[in-house]
Amino acid sequence: MSASLSRAAAALLRWGRGAVGGGGGGGLPGVGVRAASSGGQAEQLDALVKKDKVVVFLKGTPEQPQCGFSNAVVQILRLHGVRDYAAYNVLDDPELRQGIKDYSNWPTIPQVYLNGEFVGGCDILLQMHQNGDLVEELKKLGIRSALIDEKNQDSK
Amino acid sequence: MELSADYLREKLQRDLEADHVVVEDTTLNRCATSFRVLVVSAKFEGKPLLQRHRLVNECLAEELPHIHAFEQKTLTPEQWTRELQK
């Protein structure tokens, strides 16, 4: 378990997004700080969630989640082989932490966005994972879930 | 404003006309006021997960800012019956 986790962590660090843990925290410099009005911040968050196909807001980082629910999101994405996603650590930025809740009108972290759209938190992602919906949603984004291959292997 | 499992259960039952509500106080596991809820209601029929969860969030709009961690499971009466049969 730990070997594959460190491989996953190494892969995350390699694409050097900067937003994912790694060097100097995972908070987003400037998101909370620059926005004077809530309108400004909403626009910045809107751009943020649309910038990548898969965007998650976590407590902690994918390598070091600081919360069981955030960890669950990270693990589910890992199971599906989703390596290329943007992860933002709300613990590093109190304005981001509140701002993203205002933006999605959703009271808790973690928050998952697919294709710029708010999907839900850990509960919803888990249910989507269990009922097959997540594989479908990833497919729509052009992401092939690793679990499809696993499933095919089992049935051979 | 009260934050007991009983209070939440009654509020959810009333506002969502629920057939069945279970509220678990999971505070001990989470180090701060936390709850896990199960709500079974016909109001969830035809609604995607996100919409169902938002209904629950709206019902507890006053309480949620004071709750640290919140887990929810939302089922229609039919889904609940199927779960019980498993």
gemmi code that builds the backbone of each chain (N, CA, C; Angstrom):
import gemmi

chains = {
    "A": [
        ("MET", (0.860, -1.216, 0.000), (0.000, 0.000, 0.000), (0.879, 1.243, 0.000)),
        ("SER", (1.862, 1.310, 0.871), (2.655, 2.539, 0.966), (3.521, 2.722, -0.278)),
        ("ALA", (3.980, 1.630, -0.887), (4.824, 1.738, -2.088), (4.055, 2.413, -3.212)),
        ("SER", (2.796, 1.966, -3.411), (2.040, 2.557, -4.513), (1.655, 3.996, -4.196)),
        ("LEU", (1.446, 4.301, -2.918), (1.127, 5.670, -2.535), (2.292, 6.600, -2.825)),
        ("SER", (3.494, 6.127, -2.513), (4.644, 7.020, -2.753), (4.886, 7.167, -4.239)),
        ("ARG", (4.543, 6.126, -5.026), (4.654, 6.269, -6.491), (3.672, 7.315, -6.968)),
        ("ALA", (2.451, 7.233, -6.424), (1.421, 8.198, -6.803), (1.844, 9.601, -6.416)),
        ("ALA", (2.406, 9.725, -5.225), (2.841, 11.040, -4.753), (3.938, 11.579, -5.656)),
        ("ALA", (4.870, 10.705, -6.019), (5.978, 11.130, -6.892), (5.429, 11.607, -8.221)),
        ("ALA", (4.428, 10.893, -8.736), (3.830, 11.282, -10.013), (3.186, 12.651, -9.903)),
        ("LEU", (2.505, 12.900, -8.788), (1.839, 14.181, -8.587), (2.856, 15.314, -8.540)),
        ("LEU", (3.967, 15.073, -7.871), (4.968, 16.129, -7.732), (5.625, 16.413, -9.076)),
        ("ARG", (5.699, 15.374, -9.939), (6.421, 15.527, -11.200), (5.793, 16.538, -12.109)),
        ("TRP", (4.410, 16.621, -12.140), (3.866, 17.576, -13.106), (3.968, 19.004, -12.629)),
        ("GLY", (4.568, 19.154, -11.446), (4.990, 20.480, -10.998), (3.933, 21.556, -11.065)),
        ("ARG", (2.721, 21.243, -10.691), (1.682, 22.264, -10.756), (1.898, 23.325, -9.698)),
        ("GLY", (2.484, 22.920, -8.611), (2.659, 23.897, -7.539), (1.432, 23.974, -6.674)),
        ("ALA", (0.296, 23.663, -7.240), (-0.930, 23.734, -6.447), (-1.045, 22.517, -5.547)),
        ("VAL", (-0.299, 21.464, -5.924), (-0.422, 20.240, -5.146), (0.690, 20.137, -4.124)),
        ("GLY", (0.444, 20.328, -2.888), (1.405, 20.164, -1.790), (2.787, 20.616, -2.202)),
        ("GLY", (3.701, 19.705, -2.298), (5.023, 19.983, -2.838), (5.705, 21.161, -2.182)),
        ("GLY", (6.401, 21.957, -2.907), (7.192, 23.044, -2.330), (6.354, 24.214, -1.885)),
        ("GLY", (6.344, 24.467, -0.600), (5.741, 25.715, -0.130), (4.235, 25.706, -0.027)),
        ("GLY", (3.662, 24.620, 0.366), (2.221, 24.633, 0.657), (1.347, 24.535, -0.576)),
        ("GLY", (0.129, 24.103, -0.394), (-0.749, 23.930, -1.538), (-1.775, 25.017, -1.657)),
        ("GLY", (-1.673, 26.040, -0.875), (-2.673, 27.105, -0.960), (-2.497, 27.884, -2.225)),
        ("LEU", (-3.470, 28.672, -2.568), (-3.389, 29.366, -3.830), (-2.985, 30.810, -3.580)),
        ("PRO", (-1.784, 31.196, -3.922), (-1.375, 32.570, -3.683), (-2.240, 33.519, -4.487)),
        ("GLY", (-2.817, 34.486, -3.836), (-3.529, 35.511, -4.590), (-5.018, 35.306, -4.723)),
        ("VAL", (-5.504, 34.104, -4.544), (-6.948, 33.928, -4.734), (-7.703, 34.726, -3.700)),
        ("GLY", (-7.370, 34.491, -2.410), (-8.092, 35.223, -1.375), (-7.551, 36.629, -1.242)),
        ("VAL", (-6.237, 36.752, -1.364), (-5.554, 38.011, -1.063), (-5.960, 39.142, -1.991)),
        ("ARG", (-5.988, 38.879, -3.292), (-6.227, 39.975, -4.220), (-7.687, 40.378, -4.328)),
        ("ALA", (-8.571, 39.444, -4.188), (-9.980, 39.764, -4.419), (-10.530, 40.672, -3.342)),
        ("ALA", (-10.815, 41.877, -3.694), (-11.356, 42.838, -2.730), (-12.834, 42.563, -2.526)),
        ("SER", (-13.529, 42.335, -3.621), (-14.971, 42.103, -3.507), (-15.251, 40.624, -3.690)),
        ("SER", (-16.377, 40.179, -3.196), (-16.712, 38.761, -3.346), (-16.930, 38.443, -4.815)),
        ("GLY", (-17.346, 39.448, -5.595), (-17.541, 39.224, -7.024), (-16.242, 38.800, -7.664)),
        ("GLY", (-15.158, 39.494, -7.307), (-13.851, 39.180, -7.863), (-13.420, 37.773, -7.535)),
        ("GLN", (-13.669, 37.364, -6.299), (-13.229, 36.048, -5.889), (-14.030, 34.965, -6.602)),
        ("ALA", (-15.318, 35.211, -6.765), (-16.154, 34.224, -7.442), (-15.640, 33.987, -8.857)),
        ("GLU", (-15.235, 35.068, -9.505), (-14.720, 34.926, -10.866), (-13.433, 34.133, -10.878)),
        ("GLN", (-12.572, 34.427, -9.898), (-11.296, 33.697, -9.831), (-11.530, 32.219, -9.586)),
        ("LEU", (-12.476, 31.913, -8.691), (-12.768, 30.511, -8.390), (-13.389, 29.838, -9.597)),
        ("ASP", (-14.233, 30.561, -10.288), (-14.862, 30.028, -11.488), (-13.788, 29.628, -12.492)),
        ("ALA", (-12.812, 30.513, -12.680), (-11.719, 30.208, -13.609), (-10.920, 29.011, -13.113)),
        ("LEU", (-10.737, 28.957, -11.808), (-9.952, 27.878, -11.211), (-10.587, 26.515, -11.438)),
        ("VAL", (-11.892, 26.424, -11.216), (-12.529, 25.113, -11.331), (-12.680, 24.692, -12.777)),
        ("LYS", (-12.534, 25.663, -13.694), (-12.677, 25.330, -15.108), (-11.330, 25.075, -15.770)),
        ("LYS", (-10.268, 25.390, -15.053), (-8.934, 25.305, -15.644), (-8.505, 23.859, -15.916)),
        ("ASP", (-8.984, 22.954, -15.082), (-8.613, 21.556, -15.240), (-9.869, 20.701, -15.263)),
        ("LYS", (-9.736, 19.520, -15.862), (-10.909, 18.634, -15.967), (-11.373, 18.159, -14.597)),
        ("VAL", (-10.395, 17.823, -13.762), (-10.716, 17.338, -12.421), (-10.066, 18.280, -11.417)),
        ("VAL", (-10.905, 18.899, -10.588), (-10.400, 19.842, -9.592), (-10.972, 19.457, -8.238)),
        ("VAL", (-10.096, 19.377, -7.241), (-10.602, 19.079, -5.899), (-10.045, 20.081, -4.896)),
        ("PHE", (-10.881, 20.399, -3.931), (-10.461, 21.248, -2.814), (-10.412, 20.354, -1.596)),
        ("LEU", (-9.229, 20.299, -0.976), (-9.002, 19.353, 0.110), (-8.523, 20.045, 1.363)),
        ("LYS", (-8.634, 19.306, 2.461), (-7.900, 19.707, 3.661), (-6.623, 18.900, 3.596)),
        ("GLY", (-5.538, 19.589, 3.297), (-4.271, 18.885, 3.123), (-3.976, 18.705, 1.642)),
        ("THR", (-3.078, 17.794, 1.361), (-2.657, 17.553, -0.016), (-2.876, 16.086, -0.358)),
        ("PRO", (-2.823, 15.730, -1.647), (-2.979, 14.315, -2.000), (-1.917, 13.424, -1.338)),
        ("GLU", (-0.716, 13.959, -1.122), (0.289, 13.131, -0.455), (0.044, 13.077, 1.038)),
        ("GLN", (-0.496, 14.156, 1.578), (-0.742, 14.221, 3.025), (-2.099, 14.823, 3.318)),
        ("PRO", (-3.163, 14.049, 3.127), (-4.487, 14.576, 3.469), (-4.580, 14.785, 4.970)),
        ("GLN", (-5.222, 15.867, 5.384), (-5.327, 16.178, 6.806), (-6.705, 15.829, 7.363)),
        ("CYS", (-7.480, 15.096, 6.587), (-8.849, 14.820, 7.007), (-9.291, 13.531, 6.342)),
        ("GLY", (-10.045, 12.722, 7.064), (-10.485, 11.443, 6.536), (-11.312, 11.569, 5.271)),
        ("PHE", (-12.168, 12.568, 5.186), (-13.025, 12.725, 4.004), (-12.199, 13.172, 2.803)),
        ("SER", (-11.263, 14.070, 3.034), (-10.386, 14.495, 1.944), (-9.543, 13.318, 1.468)),
        ("ASN", (-9.095, 12.522, 2.422), (-8.312, 11.336, 2.058), (-9.141, 10.383, 1.204)),
        ("ALA", (-10.399, 10.224, 1.546), (-11.270, 9.324, 0.784), (-11.344, 9.773, -0.672)),
        ("VAL", (-11.453, 11.067, -0.897), (-11.504, 11.589, -2.270), (-10.216, 11.250, -3.007)),
        ("VAL", (-9.108, 11.470, -2.339), (-7.799, 11.186, -2.941), (-7.689, 9.707, -3.305)),
        ("GLN", (-8.116, 8.850, -2.397), (-8.011, 7.406, -2.637), (-8.909, 6.945, -3.770)),
        ("ILE", (-10.112, 7.508, -3.838), (-11.017, 7.121, -4.919), (-10.427, 7.519, -6.264)),
        ("LEU", (-9.898, 8.721, -6.350), (-9.290, 9.158, -7.613), (-8.104, 8.252, -7.963)),
        ("ARG", (-7.360, 7.878, -6.957), (-6.215, 6.996, -7.180), (-6.661, 5.635, -7.715)),
        ("LEU", (-7.736, 5.102, -7.137), (-8.266, 3.816, -7.586), (-8.646, 3.843, -9.055)),
        ("HIS", (-9.167, 4.983, -9.494), (-9.589, 5.086, -10.885), (-8.430, 5.473, -11.793)),
        ("GLY", (-7.254, 5.631, -11.194), (-6.071, 5.949, -11.993), (-6.052, 7.386, -12.458)),
        ("VAL", (-6.820, 8.250, -11.809), (-6.814, 9.669, -12.176), (-5.608, 10.314, -11.499)),
        ("ARG", (-4.591, 10.617, -12.314), (-3.368, 11.180, -11.719), (-3.245, 12.670, -12.009)),
        ("ASP", (-3.863, 13.063, -13.087), (-3.705, 14.428, -13.554), (-4.855, 15.293, -13.072)),
        ("TYR", (-4.797, 15.713, -11.848), (-5.853, 16.591, -11.366), (-5.281, 17.714, -10.515)),
        ("ALA", (-6.050, 18.790, -10.413), (-5.621, 19.943, -9.621), (-6.185, 19.803, -8.220)),
        ("ALA", (-5.326, 19.940, -7.245), (-5.756, 19.831, -5.856), (-5.354, 21.093, -5.109)),
        ("TYR", (-6.291, 21.706, -4.431), (-6.032, 22.932, -3.683), (-6.267, 22.698, -2.205)),
        ("ASN", (-5.292, 23.100, -1.413), (-5.327, 22.868, 0.024), (-5.950, 24.067, 0.733)),
        ("VAL", (-7.180, 23.907, 1.231), (-7.859, 25.034, 1.849), (-7.252, 25.403, 3.202)),
        ("LEU", (-6.477, 24.487, 3.771), (-5.893, 24.784, 5.080), (-4.814, 25.864, 4.972)),
        ("ASP", (-4.302, 26.051, 3.784), (-3.262, 27.054, 3.584), (-3.840, 28.441, 3.318)),
        ("ASP", (-5.138, 28.531, 3.120), (-5.729, 29.788, 2.669), (-7.158, 29.918, 3.200)),
        ("PRO", (-7.336, 30.603, 4.329), (-8.654, 30.721, 4.947), (-9.685, 31.380, 4.035)),
        ("GLU", (-9.237, 32.296, 3.168), (-10.196, 32.942, 2.275), (-10.653, 31.977, 1.195)),
        ("LEU", (-9.744, 31.105, 0.773), (-10.135, 30.072, -0.183), (-11.098, 29.097, 0.467)),
        ("ARG", (-10.804, 28.768, 1.700), (-11.623, 27.805, 2.443), (-13.072, 28.277, 2.535)),
        ("GLN", (-13.267, 29.558, 2.843), (-14.628, 30.074, 2.914), (-15.163, 30.372, 1.524)),
        ("GLY", (-14.301, 30.918, 0.683), (-14.707, 31.331, -0.658), (-15.278, 30.200, -1.487)),
        ("ILE", (-14.640, 29.038, -1.406), (-15.114, 27.918, -2.225), (-16.454, 27.401, -1.718)),
        ("LYS", (-16.696, 27.547, -0.421), (-17.993, 27.158, 0.136), (-19.083, 28.114, -0.337)),
        ("ASP", (-18.751, 29.394, -0.394), (-19.709, 30.388, -0.887), (-19.973, 30.155, -2.368)),
        ("TYR", (-18.909, 29.880, -3.094), (-19.011, 29.710, -4.544), (-19.947, 28.569, -4.907)),
        ("SER", (-19.776, 27.429, -4.231), (-20.585, 26.256, -4.579), (-21.858, 26.174, -3.743)),
        ("ASN", (-21.993, 27.082, -2.780), (-23.107, 27.007, -1.835), (-23.149, 25.617, -1.202)),
        ("TRP", (-21.992, 25.185, -0.756), (-21.846, 23.849, -0.157), (-21.000, 24.014, 1.100)),
        ("PRO", (-21.482, 23.455, 2.210), (-20.892, 23.838, 3.494), (-19.576, 23.179, 3.887)),
        ("THR", (-19.159, 22.152, 3.136), (-18.013, 21.401, 3.635), (-16.916, 21.201, 2.600)),
        ("ILE", (-15.771, 20.775, 3.119), (-14.617, 20.367, 2.308), (-14.425, 18.893, 2.587)),
        ("PRO", (-14.161, 18.013, 1.653), (-13.654, 18.286, 0.303), (-14.753, 18.621, -0.705)),
        ("GLN", (-14.359, 19.236, -1.806), (-15.284, 19.520, -2.886), (-14.666, 19.046, -4.195)),
        ("VAL", (-15.492, 18.400, -4.994), (-15.002, 17.829, -6.247), (-15.689, 18.510, -7.418)),
        ("TYR", (-14.890, 18.947, -8.392), (-15.426, 19.566, -9.601), (-14.976, 18.754, -10.807)),
        ("LEU", (-15.937, 18.380, -11.665), (-15.592, 17.693, -12.899), (-16.033, 18.570, -14.059)),
        ("ASN", (-15.079, 18.878, -14.927), (-15.391, 19.718, -16.075), (-16.018, 21.050, -15.658)),
        ("GLY", (-15.484, 21.615, -14.580), (-15.939, 22.922, -14.134), (-17.226, 22.908, -13.337)),
        ("GLU", (-17.810, 21.720, -13.182), (-19.080, 21.643, -12.489), (-18.934, 20.997, -11.118)),
        ("PHE", (-19.573, 21.566, -10.137), (-19.518, 20.999, -8.797), (-20.280, 19.675, -8.764)),
        ("VAL", (-19.622, 18.646, -8.307), (-20.198, 17.307, -8.292), (-20.682, 16.941, -6.900)),
        ("GLY", (-19.940, 17.366, -5.901), (-20.330, 17.060, -4.526), (-19.101, 16.850, -3.661)),
        ("GLY", (-19.380, 16.289, -2.486), (-18.284, 16.027, -1.557), (-17.920, 14.559, -1.570)),
        ("CYS", (-17.332, 14.142, -0.474), (-16.847, 12.770, -0.366), (-17.969, 11.742, -0.452)),
        ("ASP", (-19.099, 12.005, 0.213), (-20.241, 11.073, 0.193), (-20.678, 10.787, -1.224)),
        ("ILE", (-20.867, 11.871, -1.984), (-21.365, 11.727, -3.344), (-20.336, 11.019, -4.220)),
        ("LEU", (-19.075, 11.399, -4.089), (-18.040, 10.752, -4.895), (-17.978, 9.257, -4.593)),
        ("LEU", (-18.121, 8.932, -3.323), (-18.084, 7.529, -2.927), (-19.253, 6.761, -3.542)),
        ("GLN", (-20.445, 7.347, -3.508), (-21.594, 6.680, -4.088), (-21.449, 6.551, -5.599)),
        ("MET", (-20.908, 7.577, -6.225), (-20.678, 7.513, -7.669), (-19.656, 6.432, -8.005)),
        ("HIS", (-18.687, 6.283, -7.128), (-17.671, 5.245, -7.330), (-18.321, 3.864, -7.205)),
        ("GLN", (-19.185, 3.717, -6.201), (-19.798, 2.415, -5.942), (-20.824, 2.021, -6.993)),
        ("ASN", (-21.554, 3.005, -7.547), (-22.604, 2.634, -8.488), (-22.177, 2.758, -9.951)),
        ("GLY", (-20.903, 3.026, -10.204), (-20.422, 3.054, -11.579), (-20.533, 4.406, -12.264)),
        ("ASP", (-21.189, 5.356, -11.628), (-21.365, 6.673, -12.256), (-20.042, 7.393, -12.468)),
        ("LEU", (-19.100, 7.173, -11.571), (-17.829, 7.893, -11.684), (-17.073, 7.471, -12.939)),
        ("VAL", (-17.108, 6.168, -13.227), (-16.454, 5.678, -14.450), (-17.047, 6.389, -15.660)),
        ("GLU", (-18.389, 6.516, -15.677), (-19.087, 7.180, -16.773), (-18.709, 8.650, -16.890)),
        ("GLU", (-18.697, 9.340, -15.755), (-18.390, 10.775, -15.774), (-16.958, 11.020, -16.229)),
        ("LEU", (-16.056, 10.152, -15.808), (-14.655, 10.293, -16.231), (-14.545, 10.052, -17.733)),
        ("LYS", (-15.317, 9.078, -18.211), (-15.329, 8.753, -19.642), (-15.724, 9.979, -20.458)),
        ("LYS", (-16.735, 10.711, -19.957), (-17.196, 11.910, -20.666), (-16.092, 12.953, -20.762)),
        ("LEU", (-15.165, 12.896, -19.809), (-14.055, 13.854, -19.810), (-12.872, 13.340, -20.603)),
        ("GLY", (-13.045, 12.157, -21.191), (-11.939, 11.578, -21.928), (-10.917, 10.908, -21.039)),
        ("ILE", (-11.362, 10.588, -19.811), (-10.453, 9.884, -18.892), (-10.934, 8.451, -18.741)),
        ("ARG", (-10.027, 7.532, -19.019), (-10.405, 6.130, -18.927), (-10.055, 5.607, -17.532)),
        ("SER", (-11.080, 5.213, -16.814), (-10.843, 4.764, -15.450), (-10.026, 3.488, -15.435)),
        ("ALA", (-9.068, 3.429, -14.529), (-8.231, 2.232, -14.377), (-9.064, 1.022, -13.991)),
        ("LEU", (-10.240, 1.285, -13.418), (-11.061, 0.168, -12.946), (-11.709, -0.576, -14.102)),
        ("ILE", (-11.828, 0.077, -15.254), (-12.387, -0.623, -16.418), (-11.450, -1.750, -16.788)),
        ("ASP", (-10.158, -1.437, -16.817), (-9.178, -2.455, -17.191), (-9.135, -3.578, -16.174)),
        ("GLU", (-9.269, -3.182, -14.896), (-9.249, -4.196, -13.843), (-10.409, -5.145, -14.004)),
        ("LYS", (-11.566, -4.537, -14.299), (-12.794, -5.325, -14.420), (-12.652, -6.324, -15.574)),
        ("ASN", (-12.064, -5.816, -16.689), (-11.904, -6.692, -17.845), (-10.969, -7.842, -17.531)),
        ("GLN", (-9.949, -7.544, -16.741), (-9.000, -8.587, -16.369), (-9.685, -9.671, -15.552)),
        ("ASP", (-10.563, -9.237, -14.659), (-11.226, -10.214, -13.788), (-12.098, -11.163, -14.585)),
        ("SER", (-12.719, -10.633, -15.662), (-13.712, -11.468, -16.332), (-13.080, -12.374, -17.379)),
        ("LYS", (-11.781, -12.236, -17.632), (-11.144, -13.101, -18.650), (-11.079, -14.538, -18.159)),
    ],
    "B": [
        ("MET", (-30.256, 27.752, 19.509), (-30.210, 26.695, 18.496), (-29.558, 25.455, 19.051)),
        ("GLU", (-30.268, 24.374, 18.939), (-29.782, 23.135, 19.530), (-28.999, 22.319, 18.514)),
        ("LEU", (-28.063, 21.565, 18.983), (-27.310, 20.721, 18.068), (-27.268, 19.285, 18.555)),
        ("SER", (-28.416, 18.755, 18.911), (-28.418, 17.361, 19.353), (-28.926, 16.486, 18.216)),
        ("ALA", (-28.569, 15.223, 18.289), (-28.996, 14.280, 17.257), (-30.524, 14.257, 17.174)),
        ("ASP", (-31.180, 14.294, 18.325), (-32.642, 14.257, 18.345), (-33.235, 15.459, 17.631)),
        ("TYR", (-32.667, 16.625, 17.932), (-33.176, 17.848, 17.326), (-33.042, 17.789, 15.808)),
        ("LEU", (-31.866, 17.356, 15.342), (-31.627, 17.271, 13.902), (-32.579, 16.259, 13.269)),
        ("ARG", (-32.762, 15.148, 13.959), (-33.614, 14.100, 13.415), (-35.043, 14.609, 13.225)),
        ("GLU", (-35.560, 15.319, 14.245), (-36.925, 15.818, 14.141), (-37.060, 16.854, 13.028)),
        ("LYS", (-36.048, 17.705, 12.923), (-36.114, 18.753, 11.911), (-36.112, 18.150, 10.505)),
        ("LEU", (-35.227, 17.176, 10.312), (-35.134, 16.531, 9.000), (-36.435, 15.794, 8.675)),
        ("GLN", (-36.943, 15.104, 9.669), (-38.167, 14.327, 9.464), (-39.317, 15.228, 9.045)),
        ("ARG", (-39.414, 16.368, 9.750), (-40.493, 17.310, 9.506), (-40.341, 17.965, 8.133)),
        ("ASP", (-39.197, 18.588, 7.908), (-39.022, 19.383, 6.693), (-38.960, 18.550, 5.424)),
        ("LEU", (-38.450, 17.348, 5.514), (-38.324, 16.533, 4.315), (-39.402, 15.458, 4.244)),
        ("GLU", (-40.362, 15.544, 5.144), (-41.465, 14.562, 5.196), (-40.904, 13.149, 5.055)),
        ("ALA", (-39.909, 12.879, 5.871), (-39.153, 11.647, 5.710), (-39.873, 10.442, 6.283)),
        ("ASP", (-39.665, 9.312, 5.625), (-40.182, 8.044, 6.143), (-39.308, 7.557, 7.287)),
        ("HIS", (-38.031, 7.905, 7.180), (-37.082, 7.333, 8.131), (-35.868, 8.236, 8.221)),
        ("VAL", (-35.464, 8.547, 9.415), (-34.267, 9.376, 9.601), (-33.423, 8.794, 10.728)),
        ("VAL", (-32.142, 8.658, 10.461), (-31.229, 8.246, 11.527), (-30.147, 9.306, 11.620)),
        ("VAL", (-29.934, 9.804, 12.812), (-28.855, 10.781, 12.998), (-27.887, 10.227, 14.025)),
        ("GLU", (-26.649, 10.078, 13.598), (-25.618, 9.584, 14.506), (-24.690, 10.718, 14.868)),
        ("ASP", (-24.425, 10.851, 16.127), (-23.454, 11.841, 16.580), (-22.069, 11.210, 16.474)),
        ("THR", (-21.290, 11.688, 15.526), (-19.974, 11.086, 15.309), (-18.848, 11.943, 15.883)),
        ("THR", (-19.243, 12.830, 16.788), (-18.294, 13.783, 17.367), (-17.030, 13.126, 17.906)),
        ("LEU", (-17.164, 12.023, 18.578), (-16.002, 11.384, 19.194), (-14.964, 10.967, 18.158)),
        ("ASN", (-15.443, 10.611, 16.960), (-14.497, 10.213, 15.915), (-13.812, 11.393, 15.257)),
        ("ARG", (-14.391, 12.567, 15.412), (-13.932, 13.698, 14.605), (-13.405, 14.856, 15.425)),
        ("CYS", (-13.420, 14.732, 16.716), (-12.877, 15.775, 17.588), (-13.623, 17.093, 17.567)),
        ("ALA", (-14.760, 17.157, 16.950), (-15.581, 18.378, 16.978), (-16.971, 17.971, 16.523)),
        ("THR", (-17.941, 18.770, 16.862), (-19.338, 18.430, 16.576), (-19.514, 17.881, 15.169)),
        ("SER", (-19.900, 16.617, 15.094), (-20.033, 15.964, 13.796), (-21.218, 15.025, 13.794)),
        ("PHE", (-21.834, 14.885, 12.631), (-22.982, 13.992, 12.525), (-22.958, 13.217, 11.229)),
        ("ARG", (-23.573, 12.041, 11.300), (-23.818, 11.257, 10.098), (-25.319, 11.039, 10.032)),
        ("VAL", (-25.949, 11.345, 8.890), (-27.402, 11.174, 8.803), (-27.797, 10.283, 7.652)),
        ("LEU", (-28.906, 9.586, 7.882), (-29.537, 8.820, 6.825), (-30.956, 9.374, 6.724)),
        ("VAL", (-31.357, 9.777, 5.527), (-32.716, 10.290, 5.342), (-33.390, 9.513, 4.226)),
        ("VAL", (-34.567, 8.981, 4.510), (-35.356, 8.282, 3.501), (-36.598, 9.118, 3.244)),
        ("SER", (-36.738, 9.609, 2.022), (-37.873, 10.482, 1.740), (-38.280, 10.395, 0.280)),
        ("ALA", (-39.595, 10.441, 0.060), (-40.108, 10.431, -1.311), (-39.713, 11.710, -2.040)),
        ("LYS", (-39.355, 12.738, -1.276), (-38.955, 14.004, -1.897), (-37.683, 13.852, -2.732)),
        ("PHE", (-36.940, 12.738, -2.514), (-35.700, 12.542, -3.255), (-35.921, 11.900, -4.614)),
        ("GLU", (-37.154, 11.440, -4.823), (-37.408, 10.710, -6.065), (-37.146, 11.573, -7.274)),
        ("GLY", (-36.475, 10.982, -8.256), (-36.185, 11.699, -9.487), (-35.105, 12.755, -9.365)),
        ("LYS", (-34.490, 12.876, -8.198), (-33.466, 13.902, -8.023), (-32.080, 13.279, -7.972)),
        ("PRO", (-31.143, 13.883, -8.694), (-29.762, 13.392, -8.611), (-29.181, 13.646, -7.213)),
        ("LEU", (-28.132, 12.910, -6.904), (-27.508, 12.979, -5.581), (-27.254, 14.389, -5.080)),
        ("LEU", (-26.685, 15.205, -5.951), (-26.308, 16.547, -5.503), (-27.536, 17.329, -5.046)),
        ("GLN", (-28.626, 17.201, -5.815), (-29.851, 17.901, -5.465), (-30.409, 17.405, -4.127)),
        ("ARG", (-30.331, 16.095, -3.923), (-30.842, 15.530, -2.669), (-30.044, 16.080, -1.493)),
        ("HIS", (-28.714, 16.076, -1.660), (-27.875, 16.548, -0.564), (-28.121, 18.020, -0.292)),
        ("ARG", (-28.401, 18.769, -1.353), (-28.667, 20.200, -1.164), (-29.973, 20.406, -0.391)),
        ("LEU", (-30.942, 19.527, -0.603), (-32.198, 19.630, 0.148), (-31.921, 19.473, 1.636)),
        ("VAL", (-31.100, 18.490, 1.934), (-30.741, 18.259, 3.337), (-29.964, 19.453, 3.886)),
        ("ASN", (-29.019, 19.947, 3.085), (-28.237, 21.112, 3.527), (-29.140, 22.309, 3.801)),
        ("GLU", (-30.149, 22.496, 2.930), (-31.058, 23.637, 3.111), (-31.859, 23.480, 4.390)),
        ("CYS", (-32.302, 22.262, 4.630), (-33.077, 22.002, 5.851), (-32.260, 22.369, 7.079)),
        ("LEU", (-30.964, 22.066, 7.035), (-30.118, 22.320, 8.212), (-29.215, 23.540, 8.007)),
        ("ALA", (-29.704, 24.499, 7.223), (-28.884, 25.673, 6.896), (-28.393, 26.420, 8.131)),
        ("GLU", (-29.248, 26.457, 9.154), (-28.868, 27.179, 10.373), (-27.815, 26.425, 11.165)),
        ("GLU", (-27.939, 25.118, 11.169), (-27.090, 24.278, 12.027), (-25.739, 23.970, 11.400)),
        ("LEU", (-25.703, 23.785, 10.093), (-24.464, 23.331, 9.439), (-23.231, 24.192, 9.708)),
        ("PRO", (-23.368, 25.531, 9.735), (-22.163, 26.324, 10.039), (-21.533, 25.961, 11.378)),
        ("HIS", (-22.311, 25.319, 12.252), (-21.788, 24.975, 13.570), (-21.386, 23.518, 13.673)),
        ("ILE", (-21.522, 22.826, 12.557), (-21.153, 21.418, 12.555), (-19.841, 21.266, 11.804)),
        ("HIS", (-18.910, 20.565, 12.421), (-17.573, 20.441, 11.827), (-17.557, 19.475, 10.653)),
        ("ALA", (-18.108, 18.274, 10.870), (-18.109, 17.262, 9.810), (-19.504, 16.686, 9.667)),
        ("PHE", (-19.903, 16.507, 8.430), (-21.280, 16.085, 8.168), (-21.294, 15.067, 7.033)),
        ("GLU", (-21.805, 13.863, 7.349), (-21.933, 12.855, 6.307), (-23.411, 12.604, 6.081)),
        ("GLN", (-23.812, 12.375, 4.837), (-25.221, 12.105, 4.625), (-25.446, 11.035, 3.570)),
        ("LYS", (-26.498, 10.293, 3.797), (-26.945, 9.284, 2.840), (-28.423, 9.579, 2.599)),
        ("THR", (-28.781, 9.701, 1.308), (-30.156, 10.085, 0.986), (-30.762, 9.022, 0.082)),
        ("LEU", (-31.831, 8.427, 0.528), (-32.463, 7.359, -0.238), (-33.944, 7.635, -0.442)),
        ("THR", (-34.474, 7.129, -1.563), (-35.923, 7.154, -1.733), (-36.468, 5.944, -0.965)),
        ("PRO", (-37.769, 5.945, -0.676), (-38.358, 4.802, 0.042), (-38.060, 3.485, -0.667)),
        ("GLU", (-38.058, 3.506, -1.995), (-37.809, 2.274, -2.735), (-36.369, 1.807, -2.534)),
        ("GLN", (-35.445, 2.736, -2.598), (-34.031, 2.373, -2.407), (-33.803, 1.831, -1.005)),
        ("TRP", (-34.521, 2.413, -0.051), (-34.381, 1.993, 1.345), (-34.876, 0.565, 1.517)),
        ("THR", (-36.011, 0.269, 0.904), (-36.554, -1.091, 0.981), (-35.542, -2.081, 0.414)),
        ("ARG", (-34.930, -1.708, -0.715), (-33.953, -2.605, -1.344), (-32.748, -2.811, -0.454)),
        ("GLU", (-32.323, -1.740, 0.221), (-31.177, -1.848, 1.141), (-31.477, -2.815, 2.266)),
        ("LEU", (-32.701, -2.729, 2.780), (-33.073, -3.576, 3.916), (-33.091, -5.037, 3.518)),
        ("GLN", (-33.337, -5.260, 2.223), (-33.446, -6.646, 1.776), (-32.088, -7.280, 1.559)),
        ("LYS", (-31.054, -6.463, 1.478), (-29.713, -7.011, 1.213), (-29.225, -7.875, 2.372)),
    ],
}
model = gemmi.Model(1)
for chain_id, residues in chains.items():
    chain = gemmi.Chain(chain_id)
    for i, (resn, *xyz) in enumerate(residues, 1):
        res = gemmi.Residue()
        res.name, res.seqid = resn, gemmi.SeqId(i, " ")
        for name, pos in zip(("N", "CA", "C"), xyz):
            atom = gemmi.Atom()
            atom.name, atom.element = name, gemmi.Element(name[0])
            atom.pos, atom.b_iso = gemmi.Position(*pos), 0.0
            res.add_atom(atom)
        chain.add_residue(res)
    model.add_chain(chain)
structure = gemmi.Structure()
structure.add_model(model)
structure.setup_entities()
